[in-house]
Amino acid sequence: MDYIILALVGLVVGAIAKFLVPGKQGGGIIVTALLGVAGSLLGTLGGQQLGIVSKAAGTHWIASVVGAVVVVFVYSLITKKSDPS
């Protein structure tokens, strides 16, 4: 059951991050969920290490979205097609 919740949270956070990052990132619903889960882990664990994420639920969501934005941005840089102009 925890994995289903993890996937749903990842999908929501990934969709928010894809909305916030300009440009076309590509990828489907599964890629969005995976990017969201990776970003959520990155943001939450990074925020805890820096001491800015506490047990309060609001800070976890903010850190998750910020981490997902970073992951989606890096993903878009990696998968960007080179323009032969």
Long-range contacts (C-beta under 8 A, 24 or more apart in sequence): 6-37, 7-33, 7-37, 9-36, 9-37, 9-40, 9-64, 10-34, 10-35, 10-36, 10-37, 10-38, 10-40, 11-36, 12-36, 13-37, 13-39, 13-40, 13-61, 13-64, 13-65, 13-68, 14-39, 14-68, 14-72, 16-65, 16-68, 17-65, 17-68, 17-69, 17-71, 17-72, 18-72, 20-65, 20-69, 21-69, 21-72, 21-73, 21-76, 23-76, 24-76, 25-72, 25-75, 25-76, 25-79, 26-76, 26-79, 27-75, 27-79, 35-68, 35-71, 35-72, 35-75, 36-64, 36-68, 38-67, 38-68, 38-71, 39-64, 39-65, 39-66, 39-67, 39-68, 39-69, 39-70, 39-71, 39-72, 40-64, 40-67, 40-68, 41-67, 42-67, 42-68, 42-70, 42-71, 43-67, 43-68, 43-70
